[in-house]
Amino acid sequence: MLVAELEFKIIADTSFAEAERGIRYYLEKLIFQGQILGREFPTYQAQDSFFSRVVLPQADALEKKSHSTAGLDALERLQQVGLSYPKLAILGDDLMSNHTDPCPSHSALILFCSFSATNSVLYCAEHFAPVPLYKVGRNSGEDFESLVRWQLQYQALDEIQMQESRVLLKSAEQSLQGFYSGLNQQGYKQARALSNELQKPVYYYLYSGSSPDCSLDAGKKCPCCGSDWKLTESWHGLFDFRCEPCQLVSNIAFDCQP
């Protein structure tokens, strides 16, 4: 992934408030299309331009063809508030980020999320590397706002349950581990909708951190259909269970692993 800077040159009379709203709206649409990663983007004014520091999944992320319909609208709104189209300067590789999947196309995807990852929640099923959302190939022109907003909720709960002194006791972990929790049902619905739209498998990862009985954990059944789903070998060194009909993957509880 790449660290980059966007320059929005002032081309007409504007105010700081108008410019701020235009830039904020544009960056928000880039987030929802997976064109920029993270949640905070330092933005400052220098002479006759505004500058925003961002992280891109790939160098082509801000090409017009990568924008959603809403993103193209936000791009045009910049001129309405007296700003130019953004000028992109790539500063270098982001050493703290995962590498983007190199595949030009994907036969299957995995919807996988964790609190520490700022990258796309869609991973190549072959290489288990993140696939930029704008590369997924939606035909509707819509962005991935609902998926990104789900990601924010998942990561918030995941960060809480990773703490040693949990203020919510087990409630955060139960939301992450329970297949029928509101969080997982929302995420699973997103995965199935994408699978139907893209006409390819989109597996949903069900997190398993702890188990009431480790001696029984390896024999647990698919929580969706009740079938046997244990793999003979782990997939990508993480997934010990996979149910093809349900497009669901999971792991032996981390507390039960040697």
N, C-alpha and C positions, 0 to 999 in steps of 0.2 A: 504494500500500500504506500501511498505517496503523500507527503506533506506539500501543500500548495498554498498560494496566496491569490486571492481574487481582488482585482482593482476595479472599483466603480467610479469612473471619472465624472465629475460634475459638468454637465453639458447645458444646463439651463437653470434659471432661478429656482431654488429649492430651500427648504429649511432643514435643520438637523432632524427634527421630528419626522418630517415627510421622508427624508432619505433613510432614516432608521427603520421606519415601517416598511418601505419598499425592499430594503435589503433583508430584513427579518422574514418577510413573507416569501421572498425568493429562496432563501436558505431553507426555510421550513419545507417547501415543496421539493427541494433537492433531497432532504432527509427522507421524505416519504417515498421517494423513488429509489433510494439506496445509492444516490450519486455522491453524497458526502456522508461521512461516518462520524459518530459521536453526537454530543448534545450541546457542547459549548464551543463557540467560535469567536475568539477575540477579534473585535472590529474597532478600527480607529480611523481618524481623519488625519491626513497629512497634505498640506497645501490644497490642491483642487481635486482631491480624490479621497474615497473611503477604501479601506483595505480590510479584508477578512481572511483569517488563517483557517484553513480547512484540511481534512484528510480525505483523499480520494481512494477508492478501491483499485482503479486503473486510470491510465492517462487519458482514455477516451470518455471518461465519465460525464463530462460536461458538454459533449457534442450535442447539437440540437436533436439528433435522432434518438438520443438517450432520454430525452425529457418526456414526461407524461403530458397529457393535455393541460393539466393544471400548472405544470412547470413552465410550459410555453407561454401560458397566460401571465405567470409571474415575471417571466423574462420581459414581456412587453410592458408590464406595469412599471418596470424600472425607468423607462424613458418618460412615462407619465409623471414621475416624481423628479425628473431632471437629471437622471443618471444614465450613463452609457451601459451597453451590454458589458458584462464582466470580462476583463482581460486576465487570462490565466498565466501564472508563473509557477512552474513546478520546482520546488526547492530541494527535494531529495526523497529518499526512501524513509518511511516511518519505521524505525527500528523496533517499536513496541507493538506492532500490529502483525496479524497473521498474513500469510501470503494468499493472494486471491487464486482461485482454481484456474488452471490454464486451459481447460477444455473449451472448444468452440461450441459444443452442444452437450446435453446431458440426457442420458436414458432414464435416470431416476434422480430424485433429490431427497434430502433428509432435512426436516425442520427441527433444528437443534439450537438450544439457547442456554446461556450461562451468564452469571452476573458480571463476569470480568471481560467478556468479549464485546467489542464495539462493532464488529463486522456484521455482515448479513447473517440472518438466521437460517438461510437456505444453503445447504452444503451439497456438493457433488457426491452422489452415492458411491462413485468409483474411487475417488481420491480422498474423500472427507476433507475437502477444503471449501471455504466459503465462496458462494457464487453471488456476485453483485445482483441486487434485485432488478435493476434495469436490464440485465442480461437474460433474465428468465424467459422473456418472450411473450408477454401478455399482448393480446390483439385488441383489447378494448380501449386502450389509451388511458385507462385508469392507473392510478398509482397504488402503492402498498400501504396507505395510511393506517388501515385497520390492523395490518400485520405488525407495523412498527409500534403502534400504540399497545398492542398485546405484548410485544417484546419489552416495552418499558415496565409493564406491570410484572411480568415474569422476573425480570432482572432485579426489581425492587424486592420482591419476596425472596428470591434466591440469595441476595446479599444479606437479608435479615437472618435467614436460617443458617448461614455460614458463620455467624458470629458466635463466640463462646458464651457470652452473656446475652441470651435472646430475650428481648422485651416482649415478644409475642409467644414465648414458650414454643409449643410444637405446631401452632396454627399455620405458620408460613410453610413448614415442611409438609404438613398435611395437604396444603393447597398444591404443592409441587408434586407430591407422590400419588395423590388420589386421582385415579383416572376420571372419576365422575365429579371432581371439583370444578367450580366455575372456570378457573384458570385453564385447566387442561381441556375441558370441553370446548372452550373458546378456541384454543390453539389447535385442537384436533379438527374442529370444523373448518378452520383456515386451511389446514393441510389437505383435507378432503376436497374442498372447493378448488384449490389450486390443481390437485390431481385431475379433477374432472375437466377443468379448463385447459390444462396443458396436455391432457391425454397421456400421462405418464405417472408412475408411482411417485408419491410424495410421502415418505415415511415420517411419522410423528414420534419424537423421542419422549418417552415417559421416564422422568428422573426417579431413581431409587437410591436413597441415601442410607436408610436404616430399615431393619426388619424386626418384627417381634420374635422371630425364631429363625436364626441363621441356618439351622439344620434343614429347614424346609424351603429356604429361599430359592435354591437352584431348581426346585421342582414346581414353582408357582406357574399358574396357567395365564394365558392371555386374559387381561381384565375386561376385554371387550366382548370376546366370543367364547371364552372358556377352554380354548383348545391348547394342546401342547405347542410350545413355541421356542423351547430351548434349542440353541444352536450347538452343533458339535464343536465348532471353533468360534471364538469371538470374532465379531465383525469390526474391523478397524481398531482392534484392541480395546474396545469400549462396550460394544453392544453384545450381550450374551443371549438376548431373546429377540426374535423377529417373527411377526405374524404377517404373512403375505396378504391374506384376504382383508385383514383390518389395516394393513399398512402402518403397523405399530412396532416400535423397537424399544428395548429397555436394557438394563444391566442388572447383574447380581448386586444387591445392596452394597454400597461401598463399605459399610461397617462390617460386612460379612466376608469381604475379600481378604486374602492373606497378605 
